[in-house]
Amino acid sequence: MRRILTLVCCVFAFSYSGLAQFQFGAQAGLTTGSGGLFGVGAKGHYTINEQFAGQASFTYYFETGTVWALDLDVHYSGFEIGDVESFSLTPFAGLNILTFSSGLGFGSFSSTNVNIGMNGRLPLSGNLEFFVEPKLVLGGGSGFVVAAGVYF
């Protein structure tokens, strides 16, 4: 947990260091897998070039025990739908790492899955952008996940 907190602090520090290519965000998410869970988390989005961007997000789900997910995605902006000045959609694909640890001592479970989805972005004001991100998680922990939040 200390490593994750250190990583989040470093990401937050880099987002205010003048790097226009990096954005940090806060999100809330809902998943249909595992009986439907609600969670909150953080997201980092790094623009590599005009066509590709990398994104990492961490979501902690509120459930008995400890449930969290780490998503590592690659966005393809060469197929952007919409206008850059208004709402735009970009497809993405990546890995989803889901971990569940029972608070009752029944053990733990971890799975690595593939996810595909779309990232919708709407500029609000200044550096704020609203995003919504529906995706399908394919594999052992399969399901549908919707996340929404704000990039700073």
C-alpha atoms as one frame of an Amber mdcrd trajectory, in Angstrom:
protein
   0.000   0.000   0.000   2.897   2.340   0.758   4.249   1.814  -2.781   0.897
   2.672  -4.322   0.621   5.835  -2.220   4.161   6.847  -3.241   3.312   6.248
  -6.903   0.136   8.356  -6.644   2.092  11.202  -4.980   4.760  11.101  -7.708
   2.112  11.136 -10.439   0.400  14.087  -8.761   3.711  15.986  -8.507   4.538
  15.380 -12.188   1.103  16.599 -13.263   1.900  20.079 -11.895   5.512  20.236
 -13.113   4.604  21.855 -16.435   4.411  18.676 -18.523   1.587  19.341 -20.960
   1.658  15.699 -22.076   0.600  14.315 -18.691  -2.794  14.549 -17.012  -3.881
  13.298 -13.620  -7.493  12.524 -12.737  -9.893  11.297 -10.102 -12.614   8.796
 -10.936 -15.566   6.793  -9.695 -16.340   3.413 -11.229 -19.010   0.763 -11.334
 -18.447  -2.828 -12.442 -20.948  -5.564 -13.281 -18.388  -8.310 -12.584 -18.242
  -9.844  -9.080 -21.851  -8.974  -8.334 -21.619  -5.228  -9.079 -19.103  -3.116
  -7.181 -18.675   0.646  -6.731 -15.213   2.140  -6.371 -13.105   5.293  -6.478
  -9.623   5.830  -7.799  -6.987   7.813  -9.626  -5.932   7.917 -13.253  -2.820
   9.090 -15.085  -2.859   9.781 -18.843   0.396  10.353 -20.769   0.344  11.475
 -24.406   3.228   9.724 -26.195   2.698  11.282 -29.648  -0.194  12.426 -31.850
  -1.528   8.891 -32.271  -0.778   7.037 -29.032  -1.240   7.640 -25.322  -0.652
   5.458 -22.280  -2.958   5.377 -19.302  -2.748   3.806 -15.866  -5.594   3.784
 -13.378  -6.093   2.391  -9.898  -9.582   1.724  -8.491 -10.406   0.649  -4.949
 -13.824  -1.048  -4.728 -15.949  -0.880  -1.578 -16.632  -4.472  -0.615 -16.145
  -6.817   2.353 -12.444  -7.551   2.209 -10.062  -5.734  -0.099 -10.856  -5.419
  -3.804  -8.826  -3.271  -6.174  -8.041  -3.081  -9.876  -5.069  -1.741 -11.799
  -5.598  -0.929 -15.488  -2.760  -0.326 -17.960  -4.112   0.849 -21.317  -2.904
   2.140 -24.686  -5.133   4.714 -26.423  -5.125   5.202 -30.184  -5.846   8.845
 -31.040  -5.367   8.348 -34.785  -9.019   7.251 -34.862 -10.451  10.093 -32.819
 -14.179  10.627 -33.198 -15.377  14.188 -32.718 -13.738  17.583 -32.573 -10.751
  18.285 -30.315 -12.491  21.454 -29.062 -15.587  19.520 -27.968 -16.478  15.943
 -27.048 -14.095  13.332 -28.484 -13.860   9.528 -28.305 -10.701   7.420 -28.542
 -10.570   3.600 -28.507  -8.200   1.752 -26.188  -7.053  -1.716 -25.191  -4.977
  -2.941 -22.278  -4.599  -5.119 -19.220  -6.771  -5.270 -16.129  -5.297  -6.710
 -12.916  -7.988  -7.440 -10.328  -7.157  -8.504  -6.761  -9.544  -9.655  -4.040
  -8.509 -10.493  -0.483 -11.113 -11.772   1.943 -11.356  -9.954   5.235 -12.551
 -13.192   6.837  -9.387 -15.202   6.177 -10.735 -17.236   3.249  -7.746 -16.378
   1.057  -7.182 -14.162  -1.923  -7.805 -14.131  -5.653  -6.011 -12.315  -8.450
  -6.616 -12.297 -12.196  -5.102 -10.573 -15.209  -7.499  -9.858 -18.050  -7.660
  -7.956 -21.340  -9.906  -4.913 -21.585 -11.180  -2.915 -24.558 -13.202   0.267
 -24.526 -13.675   3.905 -25.441 -12.542   7.049 -23.627 -14.845  10.044 -24.047
 -13.507  13.482 -23.119 -15.246  16.841 -22.785 -13.249  20.002 -21.947 -14.882
  21.921 -19.089 -12.826  25.009 -18.249  -9.137  25.801 -18.092  -7.269  22.530
 -17.556 -10.315  20.517 -16.405 -11.713  17.776 -18.630 -14.614  15.461 -17.860
 -14.150  11.849 -18.991 -16.330   8.782 -19.224 -14.836   5.390 -19.976 -16.976
   2.310 -20.682 -15.016  -0.906 -21.221 -15.358  -4.665 -21.460 -13.077  -6.832
 -19.350 -12.481 -10.153 -21.114 -11.174 -13.211 -19.283 -11.568 -14.816 -15.846
 -12.773 -11.613 -14.139 -14.934 -10.607 -17.087 -17.593  -7.935 -16.927 -18.548
  -4.436 -17.957 -16.969  -1.435 -16.218 -17.929   2.239 -16.451 -15.669   4.909
 -14.966 -16.242   8.661 -14.958 -14.269  11.528 -13.522 -12.215  14.646 -14.119
  -8.696  15.169 -15.487  -6.822  18.061 -13.841
